Amino acid sequence: MGSIARIEVTNGNPVAALQGFCARLLADGEISAVLAPRLLPAGGGTMPALVADPEQLRDVAPLAPSFRLNAARMLTRLTRGADDGGLVAALLRPCEVRAFIELCKLNQGSLENALLISLDCPGAFTNADSGRFAGNRGDTASLLGFLRAGGRGSFDGVEVARACRTCEHPTGAEADLTIGLFGQDPEKGLLLMANTPRGEGFMTRLDLPEATDDGSRDKALEELLAERRAAQEQMFAETTAATSDMTRLSQFLSACVNCYNCRAACPVCYCKECVFLTDVFDHKPWQYLSWARQRGAIKMPTDTVFFHLTRLAHMSTACVGCGQCSNACPNDVPVMELFKTIAASTQKAFEYEAGRDPGEAPPLSVFREHEFAELTGGVD
């Protein structure tokens, strides 16, 4: 890690402090706009907004535990093939940073055209629960309580999403700059840490007061990670047992209605045309009737299990575990649990971690002579 500065908080309001931070970014001649979460009307949580006018920053809410959309794909639209219009400064959750890095490896976006700024992430509520949390409606006291607790516990009767409770990458170290919340008193100040040369340059230009890390952030992070890794192992064990054969897998996915919301919400599912949106699976009436006669009964709609297996085969090496697939499901199918469990196993097998390193080639895009020797018998 490079330099550390301090974002001062006045009147106990860290949201206003980060709005001021965004205004300082917009004042920099190299930054054209800021992409950040912005409050929706009527307490509906947040959605990403591209802000070019400092006056419009008043509703920006980077700390709100609302996560209705992974903004990584939005950022690819702003950076892919961009001209010399300037950088977009993007305030992202760590999983959004990693998803964007993965998309850039797949030639969907450009790291050169973005200043990535991440925040220590205590987690977020599901879309269904987001509106119940007062802090997502602008209540500063509720938000401060949430931040001090690191997102742990129940808030207004709800917990953060399971994807967040099992996330072991809450710090956004892959970004150019990281805003440090863990171990800090959010009423008094936040840390700003540079992770890249570009981040160092902007840190200097923003002219923020220098700071030191007294170890409180590392201690808080260590405690949080211990809890999340234990929760993750429990989730992996439960999901593996629940999907251990085709019968159990079919039961696990039985409520799927083929709406494909999970595909649309997934930040790293980038295909311009999906085979499931073509006529390949537009079966004829006689086929359905024939299958029903052969088996006695068939679940309608069909092809739901095959859809998820296809996505798993396609996306498990790129999955960042953000949980938006489950967030978008209308029938509460635990899609995240399945994808995150399989992705952990797949990425471990390839010694790869999605979004970890922009210079690391994705699996299956390179040939490694001694890979999977236990299957190939080795290479002479």
SVG drawing of the C-alpha trace seen along z (x, -y; Angstrom):
<svg xmlns="http://www.w3.org/2000/svg" viewBox="-49 -23 58 66">
<polyline fill="none" stroke="black" stroke-width="0.4" points="0.0,0.0 1.2,-3.5 0.3,-6.9 -2.5,-7.4 -4.5,-10.5 -7.5,-11.5 -11.0,-12.6 -12.2,-14.9 -15.8,-14.5 -17.6,-17.5 -20.8,-17.6 -20.6,-13.8 -21.8,-13.3 -19.5,-11.0 -22.0,-11.1 -21.5,-14.8 -17.7,-14.3 -17.8,-11.9 -20.0,-14.2 -17.3,-16.9 -14.7,-14.4 -16.6,-13.8 -16.8,-17.5 -13.0,-17.8 -12.7,-15.0 -14.9,-16.9 -12.8,-20.0 -9.8,-18.2 -9.3,-18.9 -8.7,-15.2 -12.0,-14.0 -15.1,-14.4 -17.7,-12.8 -18.2,-10.7 -20.1,-7.4 -21.5,-6.8 -24.6,-5.4 -27.3,-8.0 -30.5,-7.9 -33.7,-7.1 -36.9,-9.0 -39.2,-7.8 -36.6,-5.8 -36.0,-3.3 -32.3,-2.8 -29.7,-3.7 -28.8,-3.3 -25.6,-4.2 -25.6,-7.8 -23.1,-9.5 -22.7,-13.0 -21.0,-15.9 -22.5,-18.8 -21.3,-19.3 -24.7,-20.6 -26.1,-17.1 -23.9,-15.4 -26.2,-16.2 -28.0,-12.9 -24.9,-10.8 -24.8,-8.1 -21.7,-5.8 -22.1,-4.5 -25.8,-3.4 -26.1,0.4 -28.2,0.6 -27.0,2.6 -29.6,2.8 -27.2,3.1 -23.6,4.1 -22.2,1.0 -19.3,2.8 -21.2,3.2 -22.3,-0.5 -18.6,-1.4 -17.7,0.6 -20.2,-1.4 -18.4,-4.6 -14.8,-3.4 -14.9,-1.0 -13.5,-2.9 -13.6,-6.2 -12.0,-9.2 -10.1,-12.0 -13.1,-13.2 -11.4,-12.6 -11.5,-10.0 -14.6,-8.7 -14.0,-8.5 -16.0,-5.5 -16.9,-4.9 -17.5,-1.1 -17.9,1.7 -15.0,4.2 -17.0,6.8 -17.9,4.1 -14.1,3.3 -13.3,7.0 -16.1,7.5 -14.9,4.4 -11.3,5.8 -12.6,9.1 -14.6,7.4 -11.6,5.4 -9.7,8.7 -12.5,9.8 -12.1,6.6 -15.4,5.1 -14.0,2.0 -10.8,0.0 -8.9,-0.5 -7.1,-3.4 -10.3,-5.5 -11.4,-5.1 -10.1,-6.1 -11.3,-3.2 -12.2,-4.2 -13.4,-1.5 -14.7,-1.6 -14.3,0.9 -17.6,2.7 -19.7,3.7 -22.2,5.3 -25.6,4.4 -29.2,5.5 -31.1,7.4 -33.4,5.5 -36.4,6.8 -35.0,5.6 -33.2,2.4 -36.2,0.1 -36.7,1.2 -33.4,-0.1 -33.7,-3.7 -30.1,-4.5 -31.1,-3.9 -33.6,-6.7 -31.0,-9.2 -31.2,-8.6 -27.6,-9.4 -27.9,-7.9 -29.0,-4.5 -26.2,-4.6 -23.5,-5.4 -24.7,-2.4 -24.5,-0.2 -20.9,-1.3 -19.7,-1.0 -21.0,2.6 -19.3,3.4 -22.7,4.5 -22.9,7.3 -26.2,8.0 -29.8,7.0 -30.8,3.5 -34.4,2.5 -35.1,6.2 -33.0,7.3 -29.5,8.6 -27.2,7.9 -27.4,10.2 -25.8,13.7 -23.5,12.9 -22.1,10.1 -22.0,12.2 -19.8,14.7 -17.6,12.2 -13.8,12.5 -12.9,9.5 -14.4,6.4 -11.5,3.9 -11.2,3.1 -7.4,3.3 -7.5,3.7 -8.8,0.1 -6.6,-3.0 -7.8,-4.4 -9.5,-2.8 -11.6,-4.6 -11.0,-3.0 -14.0,-2.5 -13.0,0.5 -11.7,-0.4 -12.5,-4.1 -14.9,-6.3 -17.1,-7.4 -18.2,-10.5 -14.7,-11.9 -12.8,-10.8 -12.1,-8.2 -8.9,-6.9 -7.9,-7.3 -5.3,-4.9 -3.4,-4.8 -2.9,-1.4 -1.5,-2.3 0.7,-5.0 -2.4,-6.7 -4.0,-6.7 -0.8,-8.2 -1.0,-11.0 -4.6,-11.9 -3.9,-11.6 -1.2,-14.3 -3.4,-16.5 -6.4,-16.3 -4.1,-17.8 -5.7,-16.0 -4.1,-15.9 -1.7,-13.0 -2.7,-10.2 -1.3,-7.0 -2.9,-3.7 -2.5,-2.8 -3.4,0.9 -7.1,0.5 -8.2,1.1 -6.2,4.3 -7.5,5.6 -11.1,4.9 -10.6,6.5 -9.1,9.6 -12.0,10.1 -14.5,9.5 -12.8,11.9 -12.7,14.7 -16.5,14.4 -17.1,14.3 -14.8,17.2 -16.6,19.4 -20.0,18.4 -18.7,19.1 -17.5,22.6 -20.9,23.3 -22.7,22.1 -20.4,24.2 -21.1,27.3 -24.9,26.7 -25.0,26.0 -22.8,28.9 -25.1,31.3 -28.2,29.8 -27.0,30.2 -25.0,33.4 -26.9,35.2 -29.3,34.3 -32.3,35.0 -31.2,32.7 -30.0,30.0 -33.4,30.1 -35.1,29.6 -32.7,26.8 -33.7,25.0 -37.3,26.1 -38.8,22.6 -36.9,21.2 -39.3,19.8 -36.7,19.1 -37.1,15.3 -33.3,15.0 -33.1,12.2 -30.0,13.7 -28.3,13.6 -29.3,9.9 -28.1,9.0 -24.8,10.8 -22.1,8.2 -19.7,10.6 -22.3,12.3 -21.4,10.2 -22.5,12.1 -24.3,9.9 -26.6,12.8 -27.5,15.6 -28.4,19.0 -31.3,19.2 -32.9,16.1 -32.8,17.8 -35.3,20.3 -33.0,23.2 -35.2,23.9 -38.4,23.0 -39.7,26.6 -42.7,27.9 -45.9,28.9 -45.5,32.5 -42.1,32.6 -43.5,31.5 -46.3,34.1 -43.9,36.8 -41.7,36.1 -44.7,36.0 -45.9,39.4 -42.4,40.9 -41.9,39.6 -45.4,39.4 -45.0,35.7 -42.6,32.9 -42.0,29.6 -43.0,26.5 -41.1,24.5 -38.5,27.0 -34.7,26.4 -34.4,24.5 -31.6,26.8 -29.9,26.8 -29.9,23.0 -28.1,22.8 -25.6,25.6 -24.8,23.7 -24.2,20.5 -22.1,22.3 -19.9,23.7 -19.6,20.4 -19.2,18.0 -17.8,19.9 -14.2,18.7 -15.3,15.1 -17.8,15.0 -17.0,12.4 -19.7,13.5 -21.5,10.2 -24.9,11.9 -26.8,9.9 -28.1,13.2 -30.1,14.0 -31.0,10.3 -32.7,10.3 -34.6,13.6 -38.4,13.1 -38.8,16.6 -35.9,16.5 -34.0,19.3 -30.6,19.4 -28.6,18.8 -25.8,17.1 -25.1,20.0 -24.8,22.4 -22.7,20.1 -20.4,19.0 -19.8,22.6 -19.0,23.8 -16.9,20.7 -14.8,21.2 -14.0,24.7 -13.4,23.9 -11.2,20.9 -9.2,22.9 -8.6,25.6 -7.2,23.0 -5.3,21.2 -7.2,18.1 -9.2,15.5 -11.6,13.4 -10.7,9.7 -7.6,10.1 -5.0,8.9 -5.6,7.0 -2.5,8.6 -3.6,12.2 -5.0,14.0 -8.4,15.7 -8.4,19.5 -8.9,21.3 -7.4,18.3 -3.8,19.6 -2.2,23.0 -0.1,24.1 2.0,27.2 1.8,28.8 -1.8,27.9 -4.1,30.7 -1.4,33.3 -3.5,35.6 -6.0,35.8 -3.6,35.6 -0.9,37.9 1.6,35.1 3.5,33.8 6.8,35.3"/>
</svg>
